[in-house]
Amino acid sequence: MFLPLSLNTADSPIVYDADMLEQAALERGTPMAQITQVTDLGVPGLEDYSRLTDVALRRVSEPAGGLYIAESAKVIGRALAAGHRPRSVLLQEQWLAGILPLLADWPDLPVFVGDAALLEQLTGYNLHRGALAAMHRPVLAPVADIIRGARRIVILEDIVDHTNVGAIFRSVAGLGADAVLITPRCADPLYRRSVRVSMGTVLQVPWTRLGEWDDAVPELHAAGFHLAALALAEQAVSLDEFARTVPERLALILGAEGDGLSARAIAHADTVVTIPMRRGVDSLNVASASAVALYAVRTG
């Protein structure tokens, strides 16, 4: 049985019980999700949200279990708009009224509601963004499908920092690139931190995993892409020079923090490009570099 909930507003708490929420749903013309008040952590279905700060555990359990975690109403909304299927939602009481309209197409979806202290005990951190959703992972499309019709794509080689991956996706979305390809050892774009830093754009930008270079390069060349590696190298041309005559179809290759691109990636590139720097600084953070380079080669 659903227990009454105290939903805080700026003025005073408003108490919503099951009948009130059901009436509100009827007035919207939408069915109500299956809401459960969490009073202890033994409720079935909460396993997806346990120990979210344990990076090693989530790396194993999310891909293997076919799930990822969307955090905040904005990101949950973008995930649903992208056609991703929710498994459940977990949130604090005061966010319930704002989340329910997003779930109109999912009347049987479990929605777990609890107080901040209990949810922090479950997840391992303060749920200050209000809501989490366990989402089923979509099946990754073949590379050929992702790059079909694209003019600007970004390739991430072995970037293991989830924050940088998310920031690069945000740059890709904001600066008009068409897709992202990631190498087999690159960090997961659907890891919670990547999704959050990207502001949900990892759910909007087409992306998939790329094979090893010996297989990937012929496919990209066959599709008409010029491969430009962003790296420090003697043969590198400046980004200013390269941007004067940008190839029609361009793949920008970005490398891991610290070591940069592998020798194999640079060897396979058609052009090596560097961003001119000053005051003894040799390079930018990879996420910052992606934004600079994407702006320089934007299609208009």
C-alpha positions in Angstrom: 0.0 0.0 0.0 1.3 3.4 -0.9 1.8 5.6 2.2 1.0 9.4 2.2 3.9 11.5 1.1 4.9 15.0 2.2 6.0 16.9 -0.9 7.8 20.1 0.1 7.1 23.3 -1.7 8.6 26.7 -1.1 5.8 27.7 1.2 4.8 24.6 3.2 4.6 20.8 2.8 1.7 19.4 0.9 0.6 15.9 1.8 -0.2 13.7 -1.2 -1.8 10.3 -0.6 -2.6 7.6 -3.2 -6.1 9.0 -4.0 -4.8 12.5 -4.6 -2.0 11.3 -6.9 -4.4 9.1 -8.8 -6.8 11.9 -9.3 -4.0 14.2 -10.5 -3.0 11.5 -13.0 -6.6 11.2 -14.2 -6.8 14.9 -14.7 -3.6 14.7 -16.9 -5.2 11.9 -18.8 -2.3 9.6 -17.9 -2.1 6.5 -15.7 -0.1 6.5 -12.5 3.2 4.6 -12.1 3.5 1.9 -9.4 4.7 3.9 -6.4 6.3 2.3 -3.4 7.3 4.1 -0.2 10.7 2.8 0.8 11.0 2.4 4.6 13.8 -0.2 4.6 16.4 -1.3 2.1 15.0 -4.8 1.8 12.4 -3.8 -0.8 12.8 -5.9 -4.0 14.1 -3.9 -6.9 16.5 -1.6 -5.1 19.5 -3.7 -6.0 20.2 -1.6 -9.1 20.9 1.4 -6.9 23.2 0.0 -4.3 26.8 1.1 -3.9 26.7 3.5 -6.8 30.1 5.0 -5.7 31.9 1.7 -6.2 33.3 2.3 -9.7 34.7 -1.1 -10.2 31.4 -2.8 -9.3 29.4 -0.6 -11.7 31.8 -1.2 -14.5 31.1 -4.9 -14.2 27.5 -4.9 -13.3 26.1 -2.3 -15.6 27.3 -3.6 -19.0 26.8 -7.2 -17.9 23.3 -6.6 -16.5 22.3 -4.4 -19.5 21.6 -1.4 -17.3 22.8 2.2 -16.8 21.8 4.9 -14.3 20.2 8.2 -15.4 20.5 10.9 -12.8 18.1 14.0 -12.6 14.8 14.7 -14.2 16.5 16.3 -17.2 18.7 13.3 -18.0 15.8 10.8 -17.3 13.7 12.8 -19.7 16.4 12.7 -22.4 16.8 9.0 -21.9 13.1 8.4 -22.4 13.0 10.7 -25.4 15.8 8.7 -27.0 13.7 5.6 -26.7 15.5 4.0 -23.9 13.4 1.7 -21.7 13.2 2.4 -17.9 13.4 -0.4 -15.4 12.6 1.7 -12.3 12.9 5.1 -10.7 14.3 6.1 -7.3 13.7 9.5 -5.9 13.1 11.7 -2.8 9.6 12.6 -2.0 9.7 16.3 -3.1 10.6 15.3 -6.7 7.7 12.9 -7.3 5.2 15.4 -8.7 7.7 16.6 -11.3 8.8 13.1 -12.3 5.3 11.5 -12.8 4.5 13.3 -16.1 7.7 11.9 -17.6 6.5 8.4 -16.9 3.1 8.7 -18.6 3.9 6.0 -21.1 5.1 3.6 -18.3 2.1 3.0 -16.0 3.6 -0.3 -14.6 7.0 1.2 -13.9 8.1 0.7 -10.3 8.8 4.1 -8.6 10.6 4.0 -5.3 10.2 7.0 -3.0 12.2 7.5 0.2 13.8 10.1 2.4 17.2 11.6 1.8 19.0 9.7 4.6 17.7 6.3 3.6 18.5 6.8 -0.1 22.0 8.0 0.8 22.5 4.8 2.8 21.4 2.8 -0.3 23.3 4.6 -3.0 26.4 5.7 -1.0 26.0 9.5 -1.8 23.7 12.4 -1.3 20.9 12.3 -3.9 20.9 16.0 -4.3 19.7 15.9 -7.9 16.5 14.3 -6.7 16.0 11.3 -8.9 17.7 8.2 -10.4 16.4 5.8 -13.0 17.7 2.4 -13.8 17.6 2.2 -17.6 17.9 -0.8 -19.9 20.9 -0.3 -22.2 20.1 0.0 -25.9 21.9 -2.4 -28.3 24.8 -0.7 -29.9 24.5 -0.1 -33.7 27.1 -1.1 -36.2 29.7 1.5 -37.1 28.4 1.7 -40.6 24.9 2.8 -39.4 26.4 5.4 -37.0 28.6 7.1 -39.6 26.1 7.0 -42.5 25.4 10.5 -43.6 27.8 12.0 -41.0 30.3 14.8 -41.9 32.0 15.3 -38.6 32.7 12.4 -36.1 34.9 12.1 -33.1 36.9 9.0 -32.2 37.9 8.5 -28.5 40.9 6.2 -28.1 41.2 4.6 -24.6 40.0 7.7 -22.7 39.4 6.2 -19.2 38.2 9.3 -17.3 34.4 9.3 -17.3 34.3 13.1 -16.7 36.3 13.7 -19.8 34.1 11.3 -21.8 31.0 13.1 -20.7 32.5 16.6 -21.4 33.5 15.5 -24.9 30.0 14.3 -25.7 28.6 17.7 -24.6 31.0 19.4 -26.9 30.1 17.1 -29.8 26.4 17.9 -29.2 26.8 21.6 -28.7 29.3 22.2 -31.6 27.5 20.2 -34.2 29.5 17.0 -34.8 27.4 14.0 -35.8 28.6 11.0 -33.9 31.2 9.5 -31.6 33.1 6.2 -32.0 35.0 4.8 -29.0 37.7 2.2 -28.9 37.3 -1.1 -27.0 39.2 0.2 -23.9 37.5 3.6 -23.7 35.5 4.4 -20.6 31.7 3.7 -20.7 29.7 6.7 -21.9 26.7 5.4 -20.1 28.5 5.3 -16.7 26.6 7.6 -14.3 29.3 10.3 -14.1 29.7 10.4 -17.9 25.9 10.8 -18.4 25.7 13.5 -15.8 28.7 15.6 -17.0 27.4 15.4 -20.5 24.0 16.8 -19.4 22.4 13.8 -21.0 23.9 14.4 -24.4 25.4 10.9 -24.5 21.7 9.9 -24.9 21.3 12.1 -27.9 24.5 11.8 -29.8 24.8 8.6 -31.9 27.7 6.5 -30.7 29.1 3.0 -30.8 32.2 0.9 -30.1 34.9 0.8 -32.8 37.0 -2.2 -33.5 40.8 -2.3 -33.5 42.6 0.1 -35.8 43.6 -2.4 -38.4 39.9 -3.2 -39.0 38.5 0.2 -38.3 40.6 2.4 -40.5 39.7 0.7 -43.8 36.0 1.0 -43.0 36.4 4.7 -42.2 38.4 5.4 -45.3 35.9 3.4 -47.4 33.2 5.7 -46.1 35.2 8.7 -47.2 36.5 10.0 -43.9 39.8 11.8 -43.5 41.4 10.8 -40.2 42.9 13.7 -38.2 44.8 12.8 -35.0 45.0 15.5 -32.4 48.5 15.1 -31.0 51.9 16.5 -30.4 54.2 15.3 -33.2 57.0 16.7 -35.4 54.9 16.2 -38.5 51.8 18.0 -37.0 50.2 20.9 -38.7 48.5 23.7 -36.7 44.8 23.6 -36.2 44.6 27.0 -37.8 46.2 25.8 -41.0 44.2 22.6 -41.1 40.9 24.5 -40.5 41.4 26.5 -43.7 40.6 23.6 -45.9 38.7 21.0 -43.9 37.9 17.7 -45.6 34.3 17.1 -46.4 34.1 14.1 -44.1 36.3 14.3 -41.1 37.1 12.1 -38.1 38.9 13.8 -35.2 40.9 11.3 -33.1 41.4 12.1 -29.4 43.7 10.2 -27.1 43.9 9.3 -23.4 44.9 11.6 -20.7 48.6 11.8 -20.0 50.0 9.5 -22.8 47.8 10.9 -25.6 47.2 9.0 -28.7 48.9 5.7 -29.3 51.7 5.3 -31.9 49.3 3.1 -33.9 46.6 5.7 -34.0 49.0 8.4 -35.2 50.4 6.1 -37.8 46.9 5.4 -39.2 46.0 9.1 -39.3 45.9 11.0 -42.6 46.9 14.2 -40.8 48.3 15.0 -37.4 47.0 18.3 -36.0 48.1 20.3 -33.0 46.5 23.2 -31.2 49.0 26.1 -31.0 49.8 26.9 -27.3 51.6 29.7 -25.4 53.5 30.4 -22.2 55.2 27.0 -22.2 51.9 25.0 -22.1 52.2 22.1 -24.5 48.6 20.9 -24.5 45.0 21.2 -23.2 42.9 18.7 -21.3 41.4 16.3 -23.8 37.9 17.6 -23.2 38.9 21.2 -23.7 40.9 20.2 -26.8 37.9 18.6 -28.3 35.8 21.8 -27.9 38.6 23.9 -29.5 39.1 21.5 -32.4 35.3 21.0 -33.0 34.7 24.7 -33.1 37.5 25.2 -35.6 36.2 22.5 -38.0 32.5 23.1 -37.6 30.4 22.8 -40.7 28.5 26.0 -40.1 
